[in-house]
Amino acid sequence: MNLAQAVKQLAHLSLHAVLALSLVAVPVLAADSNAETRANAIYKDAKERFEAGDLAKALSLVRQAEALFAHPAIIFLRGRVLHKMARLREADEALRLADVATLPKPLQKPLADERLAVAEEMRTKGELLLTVDPDTARVTIDGEDVRLDSVGWLTPGKHKIEATAPGYQPMLRDVQIPTGESATATLRLVPVAGSLVIIVPGGLRDAEVRLDGLLVELKAGEKLGDRTPPMHVQAGAHRVVCSRGSDESAHEVDVSASGATEVTCSDIAPATGTARKVIGWTGVGVGAGLVGVGAYGLLSFFLVDTKDPRYSDPRYQTSHDKVIFGSTYAALGVAVGVCSWLFFLRDSPAAEPAR
């Protein structure tokens, strides 16, 4: 260690010692000595946090101490913390408030040096007023991670700001920082949409489905099946709750931005009402009857013997219309029977765990 470094380190330690002792050395202006004692204890903790680099916690503590006992040394520490956080305007205001006659003489020069340093940075740098939504996003400036509460003043020139957050599209923005002035940048991330399908064994007709606490509104036709149509929701974690009567099934599902995500409510019993079965079997019967009529029409055309002497009698002649009507009746019967079985009689497949 050279002489210059040793002197610098000694000055640094001396400054902290003076700051700690100044709370005792200066005459007490507050009447509440207990408040002063508690402020002193909090101040010491704030100073330790500041030296450890935990600036957010240090700022919170020093404000608590200042609320109990607004000693100039405490305000000086607040200014130093704000300076480190690059919040120069707030730092300049705090240092100005600390520059009073009651400030101990050993602190006057360090305070003056701090004020000069802040003023010089405000003159040579530019202020960035940054707003990011959501405020939980990860923010980098020129590739370096930054905290939103510590972004304040940067070197003049062009800077690249990038914000990323789970469930949102990343955003990149270039900002020009002027010398000694302010620049504003607002980054509002756009949510990434995913597709979610909710499956309810036994059908949706008599079930209630909620997504993140909100009721999923379904049209009458959409309630005939056992799964919702694909819903576009923000990618990320969601909560699905299905209920039927007193049964309830809740699931936490992570919706992916690519492809459809499915979740099955496996803990609610399917409904097996008598009316539902009657409708289902009636539909199957009607479908079978229509298939029979269609089959009779087709057979009456294809199985007729044109060599039979009776064929010359117009009563026995066949028409191609029988093929059309027979096919139509048969197709309609199959459709009615299959739909009745799917929507009213079919047992839902075994439930799969939520994905």
VOPAGU-2260 file (C-alpha; in pm, 1 decimal, decimal comma):
REM VOPAGU-2260
SITE   aa  ch    i         X         Y         Z
SITE  MET   A    0       0,0       0,0       0,0
SITE  ASN   A    1     152,8     335,4    -104,4
SITE  LEU   A    2     143,7     653,2     100,9
SITE  ALA   A    3    -146,6     809,6     -92,4
SITE  GLN   A    4    -368,3     505,0     -40,0
SITE  ALA   A    5    -282,2     493,8     330,0
SITE  VAL   A    6    -371,1     860,0     374,0
SITE  LYS   A    7    -698,5     812,5     182,9
SITE  GLN   A    8    -797,3     511,7     396,4
SITE  LEU   A    9    -708,5     698,6     717,6
SITE  ALA   A   10    -921,9     995,6     610,1
SITE  HIS   A   11   -1210,4     762,0     529,0
SITE  LEU   A   12   -1196,8     598,7     873,5
SITE  SER   A   13   -1162,7     934,0    1045,2
SITE  LEU   A   14   -1474,2    1064,3     869,6
SITE  HIS   A   15   -1685,8     771,5     989,3
SITE  ALA   A   16   -1549,7     809,2    1342,5
SITE  VAL   A   17   -1636,3    1177,8    1346,4
SITE  LEU   A   18   -1985,3    1108,5    1213,8
SITE  ALA   A   19   -2046,4     851,1    1487,4
SITE  LEU   A   20   -1911,4    1068,8    1767,9
SITE  SER   A   21   -2083,9    1384,2    1650,3
SITE  LEU   A   22   -2420,3    1261,4    1772,9
SITE  VAL   A   23   -2279,4    1265,7    2126,6
SITE  ALA   A   24   -2053,2    1567,6    2093,5
SITE  VAL   A   25   -2318,2    1812,9    1973,6
SITE  PRO   A   26   -2552,0    1959,2    2237,6
SITE  VAL   A   27   -2891,8    1794,2    2234,2
SITE  LEU   A   28   -3160,3    2016,4    2085,5
SITE  ALA   A   29   -3446,8    1768,5    2123,9
SITE  ALA   A   30   -3620,2    1741,8    2455,7
SITE  ASP   A   31   -3678,6    1368,4    2428,1
SITE  SER   A   32   -3348,0    1201,8    2524,9
SITE  ASN   A   33   -3496,7     858,0    2464,9
SITE  ALA   A   34   -3571,6     951,1    2103,5
SITE  GLU   A   35   -3212,1    1069,6    2065,5
SITE  THR   A   36   -3082,8     737,9    2200,1
SITE  ARG   A   37   -3297,8     537,6    1961,8
SITE  ALA   A   38   -3200,7     765,6    1672,7
SITE  ASN   A   39   -2832,7     711,1    1754,7
SITE  ALA   A   40   -2877,0     331,8    1750,2
SITE  ILE   A   41   -3061,4     341,2    1418,2
SITE  TYR   A   42   -2802,4     581,1    1276,9
SITE  LYS   A   43   -2521,0     338,3    1358,2
SITE  ASP   A   44   -2710,2      57,4    1185,1
SITE  ALA   A   45   -2773,6     281,2     883,3
SITE  LYS   A   46   -2402,7     367,2     863,8
SITE  GLU   A   47   -2309,8      -0,9     867,1
SITE  ARG   A   48   -2558,6     -71,5     590,0
SITE  PHE   A   49   -2419,5     218,6     389,8
SITE  GLU   A   50   -2063,9      92,1     423,0
SITE  ALA   A   51   -2179,8    -258,1     321,3
SITE  GLY   A   52   -2338,8    -119,2       5,5
SITE  ASP   A   53   -2700,0    -187,7     103,4
SITE  LEU   A   54   -2810,7     160,1       3,1
SITE  ALA   A   55   -3187,5     101,0       0,6
SITE  LYS   A   56   -3185,5     -30,7     358,4
SITE  ALA   A   57   -2945,4     241,4     470,1
SITE  LEU   A   58   -3176,5     509,8     329,0
SITE  SER   A   59   -3477,1     358,8     504,6
SITE  LEU   A   60   -3293,9     347,0     839,5
SITE  VAL   A   61   -3146,8     693,8     817,2
SITE  ARG   A   62   -3493,1     835,6     749,6
SITE  GLN   A   63   -3624,1     657,5    1058,0
SITE  ALA   A   64   -3341,5     807,0    1264,7
SITE  GLU   A   65   -3404,1    1151,4    1119,0
SITE  ALA   A   66   -3774,5    1128,8    1208,2
SITE  LEU   A   67   -3675,0    1067,2    1571,9
SITE  PHE   A   68   -3395,5    1322,7    1598,0
SITE  ALA   A   69   -3312,3    1548,8    1302,4
SITE  HIS   A   70   -2944,6    1586,5    1383,1
SITE  PRO   A   71   -2731,0    1744,5    1106,4
SITE  ALA   A   72   -2501,5    1439,0    1106,3
SITE  ILE   A   73   -2799,2    1213,4    1029,4
SITE  ILE   A   74   -2908,3    1443,9     748,3
SITE  PHE   A   75   -2549,4    1445,5     620,4
SITE  LEU   A   76   -2555,1    1065,1     605,8
SITE  ARG   A   77   -2883,8    1076,9     412,8
SITE  GLY   A   78   -2719,1    1306,6     161,1
SITE  ARG   A   79   -2423,8    1071,0     123,3
SITE  VAL   A   80   -2655,3     771,2      68,2
SITE  LEU   A   81   -2857,3     959,8    -192,7
SITE  HIS   A   82   -2533,8    1064,8    -361,7
SITE  LYS   A   83   -2427,1     700,2    -388,8
SITE  MET   A   84   -2769,1     615,1    -532,2
SITE  ALA   A   85   -2716,7     879,5    -804,4
SITE  ARG   A   86   -3016,8    1076,9    -680,4
SITE  LEU   A   87   -2822,5    1399,7    -697,9
SITE  ARG   A   88   -3105,8    1651,1    -662,0
SITE  GLU   A   89   -3225,1    1486,5    -340,9
SITE  ALA   A   90   -2865,4    1453,0    -221,2
SITE  ASP   A   91   -2800,0    1820,5    -287,1
SITE  GLU   A   92   -3111,6    1915,4     -89,7
SITE  ALA   A   93   -3014,2    1693,9     206,3
SITE  LEU   A   94   -2658,0    1828,9     214,4
SITE  ARG   A   95   -2789,3    2184,7     204,2
SITE  LEU   A   96   -3013,6    2109,7     504,7
SITE  ALA   A   97   -2718,3    1957,6     691,4
SITE  ASP   A   98   -2505,1    2267,9     634,5
SITE  VAL   A   99   -2610,9    2455,6     949,1
SITE  ALA   A  100   -2432,7    2625,8    1236,4
SITE  THR   A  101   -2494,0    2330,4    1470,4
SITE  LEU   A  102   -2296,4    2098,2    1247,7
SITE  PRO   A  103   -1970,2    2004,9    1426,8
SITE  LYS   A  104   -1662,7    2172,1    1282,9
SITE  PRO   A  105   -1491,7    1838,5    1198,0
SITE  LEU   A  106   -1784,6    1764,0     963,6
SITE  GLN   A  107   -1791,7    2099,5     788,7
SITE  LYS   A  108   -1510,7    2027,3     543,2
SITE  PRO   A  109   -1636,7    1674,8     454,4
SITE  LEU   A  110   -1980,1    1826,8     398,6
SITE  ALA   A  111   -1835,7    2102,1     180,0
SITE  ASP   A  112   -1640,0    1843,1     -22,2
SITE  GLU   A  113   -1953,6    1631,3     -63,4
SITE  ARG   A  114   -2155,7    1931,6    -182,3
SITE  LEU   A  115   -1885,8    2022,8    -433,4
SITE  ALA   A  116   -1875,2    1664,8    -562,9
SITE  VAL   A  117   -2253,8    1657,2    -606,5
SITE  ALA   A  118   -2253,8    1995,3    -780,0
SITE  GLU   A  119   -1976,4    1882,0   -1015,2
SITE  GLU   A  120   -2165,1    1565,6   -1109,7
SITE  MET   A  121   -2483,4    1763,8   -1172,5
SITE  ARG   A  122   -2282,5    1993,5   -1398,4
SITE  THR   A  123   -2101,8    1724,4   -1597,4
SITE  LYS   A  124   -2370,1    1452,0   -1607,9
SITE  GLY   A  125   -2731,0    1434,0   -1718,5
SITE  GLU   A  126   -3039,6    1322,8   -1526,8
SITE  LEU   A  127   -3242,3    1022,2   -1641,5
SITE  LEU   A  128   -3606,2    1015,1   -1533,7
SITE  LEU   A  129   -3689,5     649,1   -1592,5
SITE  THR   A  130   -4030,5     484,7   -1555,8
SITE  VAL   A  131   -4072,5     108,8   -1606,8
SITE  ASP   A  132   -4400,3     -84,0   -1592,2
SITE  PRO   A  133   -4410,2    -331,5   -1425,9
SITE  ASP   A  134   -4174,2    -198,2   -1159,7
SITE  THR   A  135   -4055,2    -553,7   -1089,4
SITE  ALA   A  136   -3882,9    -571,0   -1428,1
SITE  ARG   A  137   -3510,2    -631,9   -1458,1
SITE  VAL   A  138   -3346,6    -320,0   -1603,1
SITE  THR   A  139   -3004,9    -289,5   -1763,7
SITE  ILE   A  140   -2832,5      23,0   -1892,5
SITE  ASP   A  141   -2558,2     -44,8   -2145,0
SITE  GLY   A  142   -2567,2    -409,3   -2034,6
SITE  GLU   A  143   -2521,1    -336,1   -1662,7
SITE  ASP   A  144   -2793,5    -424,7   -1411,3
SITE  VAL   A  145   -2938,4    -126,0   -1229,8
SITE  ARG   A  146   -3202,1     -71,1    -962,6
SITE  LEU   A  147   -3487,6     160,5   -1046,9
SITE  ASP   A  148   -3435,8     347,0    -720,5
SITE  SER   A  149   -3071,3     415,1    -806,8
SITE  VAL   A  150   -3103,0     535,9   -1166,6
SITE  GLY   A  151   -3055,4     909,1   -1165,5
SITE  TRP   A  152   -2757,2    1069,5   -1335,9
SITE  LEU   A  153   -2553,3     923,0   -1619,2
SITE  THR   A  154   -2267,5    1036,3   -1835,8
SITE  PRO   A  155   -2389,4    1245,5   -2129,4
SITE  GLY   A  156   -2443,8    1065,9   -2456,7
SITE  LYS   A  157   -2641,7     775,2   -2595,6
SITE  HIS   A  158   -2737,6     487,0   -2365,2
SITE  LYS   A  159   -2922,1     160,0   -2427,4
SITE  ILE   A  160   -3191,0      69,4   -2174,9
SITE  GLU   A  161   -3343,5    -279,2   -2170,6
SITE  ALA   A  162   -3626,4    -403,2   -1947,4
SITE  THR   A  163   -3735,7    -765,4   -1913,3
SITE  ALA   A  164   -3995,7    -938,2   -1694,6
SITE  PRO   A  165   -4152,9   -1287,2   -1692,0
SITE  GLY   A  166   -4473,4   -1291,1   -1898,4
SITE  TYR   A  167   -4382,9    -971,9   -2088,0
SITE  GLN   A  168   -4211,2    -894,3   -2415,1
SITE  PRO   A  169   -3865,2    -744,4   -2358,4
SITE  MET   A  170   -3821,9    -379,0   -2454,7
SITE  LEU   A  171   -3510,3    -199,0   -2570,8
SITE  ARG   A  172   -3487,9     178,8   -2581,6
SITE  ASP   A  173   -3212,8     423,5   -2678,0
SITE  VAL   A  174   -3199,6     747,5   -2480,5
SITE  GLN   A  175   -2981,8    1053,1   -2529,5
SITE  ILE   A  176   -2861,6    1206,2   -2202,2
SITE  PRO   A  177   -2787,0    1580,8   -2226,8
SITE  THR   A  178   -2517,5    1748,2   -2018,1
SITE  GLY   A  179   -2656,6    1909,2   -1706,4
SITE  GLU   A  180   -3017,9    1849,7   -1810,1
SITE  SER   A  181   -3287,7    1583,9   -1777,7
SITE  ALA   A  182   -3407,4    1316,1   -2019,8
SITE  THR   A  183   -3723,3    1110,1   -1978,5
SITE  ALA   A  184   -3767,8     744,4   -2075,0
SITE  THR   A  185   -4080,6     535,1   -2021,3
SITE  LEU   A  186   -4080,5     159,1   -2083,3
SITE  ARG   A  187   -4420,6     -11,0   -2059,8
SITE  LEU   A  188   -4376,4    -379,6   -2126,2
SITE  VAL   A  189   -4642,8    -557,2   -2331,5
SITE  PRO   A  190   -4776,8    -881,3   -2180,8
SITE  VAL   A  191   -4706,7   -1199,1   -2378,8
SITE  ALA   A  192   -5030,6   -1383,0   -2455,5
SITE  GLY   A  193   -5063,1   -1757,7   -2403,3
SITE  SER   A  194   -5346,2   -2000,5   -2477,5
SITE  LEU   A  195   -5524,5   -2182,5   -2194,3
SITE  VAL   A  196   -5785,8   -2460,1   -2216,5
SITE  ILE   A  197   -5968,9   -2574,4   -1902,5
SITE  ILE   A  198   -6111,3   -2929,4   -1903,7
SITE  VAL   A  199   -6396,7   -3020,9   -1669,6
SITE  PRO   A  200   -6483,4   -3393,6   -1656,4
SITE  GLY   A  201   -6858,2   -3443,2   -1688,1
SITE  GLY   A  202   -6911,2   -3127,6   -1891,4
SITE  LEU   A  203   -6925,0   -2752,7   -1841,6
SITE  ARG   A  204   -7303,5   -2718,9   -1836,0
SITE  ASP   A  205   -7346,2   -2733,3   -1458,2
SITE  ALA   A  206   -6989,5   -2636,9   -1356,5
SITE  GLU   A  207   -6845,0   -2301,6   -1256,4
SITE  VAL   A  208   -6497,0   -2210,8   -1376,7
SITE  ARG   A  209   -6290,5   -1921,9   -1240,1
SITE  LEU   A  210   -5958,3   -1792,5   -1367,8
SITE  ASP   A  211   -5758,2   -1579,1   -1124,4
SITE  GLY   A  212   -6076,2   -1524,0    -923,3
SITE  LEU   A  213   -6286,1   -1408,5   -1221,3
SITE  LEU   A  214   -6576,3   -1615,2   -1356,3
SITE  VAL   A  215   -6516,0   -1755,6   -1705,3
SITE  GLU   A  216   -6819,5   -1655,4   -1911,8
SITE  LEU   A  217   -6917,7   -1923,7   -2165,4
SITE  LYS   A  218   -7178,6   -1913,7   -2441,1
SITE  ALA   A  219   -7457,8   -2171,3   -2445,3
SITE  GLY   A  220   -7296,4   -2369,6   -2725,5
SITE  GLU   A  221   -6958,8   -2372,7   -2549,3
SITE  LYS   A  222   -7113,9   -2537,7   -2242,3
SITE  LEU   A  223   -7212,6   -2850,1   -2438,3
SITE  GLY   A  224   -6863,2   -2995,5   -2421,0
SITE  ASP   A  225   -6622,4   -3063,9   -2138,0
SITE  ARG   A  226   -6353,0   -2810,6   -2229,8
SITE  THR   A  227   -6344,1   -2436,5   -2272,1
SITE  PRO   A  228   -6243,6   -2281,7   -2602,9
SITE  PRO   A  229   -5880,8   -2161,6   -2604,9
SITE  MET   A  230   -5855,6   -1845,2   -2395,1
SITE  HIS   A  231   -5582,9   -1587,6   -2459,0
SITE  VAL   A  232   -5427,2   -1493,7   -2125,5
SITE  GLN   A  233   -5099,3   -1343,2   -2015,2
SITE  ALA   A  234   -4817,0   -1595,2   -2009,8
SITE  GLY   A  235   -4709,0   -1689,4   -1658,9
SITE  ALA   A  236   -4864,5   -1826,4   -1342,0
SITE  HIS   A  237   -5244,8   -1839,9   -1307,8
SITE  ARG   A  238   -5492,6   -1997,1   -1067,1
SITE  VAL   A  239   -5783,8   -2207,0   -1198,4
SITE  VAL   A  240   -6074,1   -2306,8    -973,3
SITE  CYS   A  241   -6356,1   -2535,3   -1094,0
SITE  SER   A  242   -6661,1   -2617,6    -884,2
SITE  ARG   A  243   -6975,6   -2826,1    -917,2
SITE  GLY   A  244   -7206,8   -2827,7    -620,7
SITE  SER   A  245   -6995,6   -2868,4    -307,7
SITE  ASP   A  246   -6699,2   -3013,5    -498,9
SITE  GLU   A  247   -6411,3   -2782,2    -586,3
SITE  SER   A  248   -6086,9   -2832,0    -774,3
SITE  ALA   A  249   -5808,9   -2570,5    -763,6
SITE  HIS   A  250   -5491,2   -2572,5    -971,9
SITE  GLU   A  251   -5187,6   -2348,7   -1020,4
SITE  VAL   A  252   -5094,4   -2351,7   -1387,5
SITE  ASP   A  253   -4802,4   -2191,7   -1569,7
SITE  VAL   A  254   -4927,9   -2073,1   -1909,8
SITE  SER   A  255   -4668,1   -2093,6   -2183,3
SITE  ALA   A  256   -4634,7   -1827,7   -2451,3
SITE  SER   A  257   -4597,9   -2097,3   -2717,4
SITE  GLY   A  258   -4865,6   -2359,1   -2781,2
SITE  ALA   A  259   -5182,0   -2431,4   -2584,7
SITE  THR   A  260   -5165,3   -2512,2   -2213,7
SITE  GLU   A  261   -5430,9   -2745,4   -2071,7
SITE  VAL   A  262   -5541,5   -2794,8   -1712,5
SITE  THR   A  263   -5790,4   -3060,4   -1599,2
SITE  CYS   A  264   -6012,3   -3013,3   -1295,9
SITE  SER   A  265   -5994,8   -3371,8   -1175,7
SITE  ASP   A  266   -6140,2   -3340,9    -825,6
SITE  ILE   A  267   -6505,4   -3268,8    -900,9
SITE  ALA   A  268   -6756,0   -3547,8    -965,0
SITE  PRO   A  269   -6928,4   -3556,7   -1306,1
SITE  ALA   A  270   -7299,8   -3480,2   -1307,6
SITE  THR   A  271   -7522,2   -3782,4   -1388,1
SITE  GLY   A  272   -7875,5   -3639,0   -1394,4
SITE  THR   A  273   -8170,9   -3848,9   -1513,1
SITE  ALA   A  274   -8288,7   -3579,9   -1754,3
SITE  ARG   A  275   -7946,6   -3572,7   -1914,8
SITE  LYS   A  276   -7955,5   -3947,8   -1973,0
SITE  VAL   A  277   -8311,4   -3935,8   -2112,2
SITE  ILE   A  278   -8213,1   -3665,5   -2360,5
SITE  GLY   A  279   -7900,9   -3856,5   -2457,8
SITE  TRP   A  280   -8075,1   -4190,0   -2519,4
SITE  THR   A  281   -8360,2   -4017,7   -2701,5
SITE  GLY   A  282   -8109,8   -3853,6   -2932,5
SITE  VAL   A  283   -7937,4   -4185,4   -2994,1
SITE  GLY   A  284   -8275,2   -4345,9   -3075,9
SITE  VAL   A  285   -8372,9   -4069,0   -3315,2
SITE  GLY   A  286   -8034,7   -4094,4   -3482,8
SITE  ALA   A  287   -8071,8   -4470,3   -3523,8
SITE  GLY   A  288   -8419,6   -4420,8   -3676,9
SITE  LEU   A  289   -8288,1   -4168,3   -3926,3
SITE  VAL   A  290   -8006,6   -4403,3   -4021,8
SITE  GLY   A  291   -8263,4   -4678,4   -4078,3
SITE  VAL   A  292   -8474,8   -4459,8   -4305,8
SITE  GLY   A  293   -8166,2   -4358,7   -4499,4
SITE  ALA   A  294   -8053,5   -4719,5   -4534,0
SITE  TYR   A  295   -8398,6   -4824,7   -4661,6
SITE  GLY   A  296   -8384,9   -4554,6   -4929,5
SITE  LEU   A  297   -8041,3   -4660,2   -5043,4
SITE  LEU   A  298   -8130,8   -5029,0   -5047,6
SITE  SER   A  299   -8449,5   -4964,3   -5243,5
SITE  PHE   A  300   -8236,8   -4816,7   -5517,6
SITE  PHE   A  301   -7940,2   -5049,9   -5526,3
SITE  LEU   A  302   -8121,5   -5381,6   -5469,4
SITE  VAL   A  303   -8399,8   -5341,0   -5724,5
SITE  ASP   A  304   -8390,8   -5597,8   -6002,1
SITE  THR   A  305   -8430,8   -5411,8   -6329,2
SITE  LYS   A  306   -8486,1   -5742,6   -6509,4
SITE  ASP   A  307   -8796,6   -5813,3   -6307,2
SITE  PRO   A  308   -9099,6   -5791,7   -6541,7
SITE  ARG   A  309   -9267,7   -5567,7   -6286,4
SITE  TYR   A  310   -8997,4   -5304,4   -6335,3
SITE  SER   A  311   -9174,5   -5183,6   -6649,0
SITE  ASP   A  312   -9460,1   -5081,1   -6421,2
SITE  PRO   A  313   -9398,1   -4718,2   -6310,5
SITE  ARG   A  314   -9488,1   -4814,1   -5953,8
SITE  TYR   A  315   -9170,0   -5018,9   -5925,1
SITE  GLN   A  316   -8932,3   -4786,9   -6105,2
SITE  THR   A  317   -8669,3   -4622,0   -5881,2
SITE  SER   A  318   -8526,6   -4270,7   -5889,0
SITE  HIS   A  319   -8184,3   -4131,2   -5810,9
SITE  ASP   A  320   -8358,4   -3904,7   -5562,2
SITE  LYS   A  321   -8366,1   -4204,6   -5330,3
SITE  VAL   A  322   -7985,8   -4201,5   -5321,2
SITE  ILE   A  323   -7978,3   -3834,2   -5224,6
SITE  PHE   A  324   -8247,3   -3857,7   -4960,3
SITE  GLY   A  325   -8118,5   -4188,2   -4827,0
SITE  SER   A  326   -7764,3   -4054,1   -4785,3
SITE  THR   A  327   -7892,8   -3735,2   -4622,1
SITE  TYR   A  328   -8105,5   -3923,2   -4369,6
SITE  ALA   A  329   -7821,8   -4163,0   -4289,1
SITE  ALA   A  330   -7567,5   -3880,1   -4236,0
SITE  LEU   A  331   -7814,0   -3682,6   -4024,2
SITE  GLY   A  332   -7886,9   -3987,5   -3813,7
SITE  VAL   A  333   -7520,1   -4053,4   -3750,9
SITE  ALA   A  334   -7465,2   -3688,6   -3651,7
SITE  VAL   A  335   -7760,0   -3685,6   -3409,3
SITE  GLY   A  336   -7655,8   -4014,5   -3249,7
SITE  VAL   A  337   -7290,7   -3922,4   -3211,2
SITE  CYS   A  338   -7366,2   -3574,4   -3067,9
SITE  SER   A  339   -7614,7   -3721,4   -2819,5
SITE  TRP   A  340   -7356,9   -3969,1   -2700,3
SITE  LEU   A  341   -7073,8   -3713,1   -2678,7
SITE  PHE   A  342   -7261,8   -3441,0   -2493,4
SITE  PHE   A  343   -7504,0   -3639,3   -2277,1
SITE  LEU   A  344   -7391,6   -3999,6   -2228,1
SITE  ARG   A  345   -7015,8   -4015,5   -2266,2
SITE  ASP   A  346   -6802,4   -4062,0   -1956,1
SITE  SER   A  347   -6510,7   -3818,5   -1954,8
SITE  PRO   A  348   -6165,1   -3972,6   -1995,6
SITE  ALA   A  349   -5940,3   -4012,3   -1694,4
SITE  ALA   A  350   -5825,3   -3675,8   -1571,2
SITE  GLU   A  351   -5467,4   -3572,6   -1630,3
SITE  PRO   A  352   -5268,0   -3370,7   -1378,9
SITE  ALA   A  353   -5243,8   -2996,6   -1435,7
SITE  ARG   A  354   -4960,6   -2892,7   -1660,4
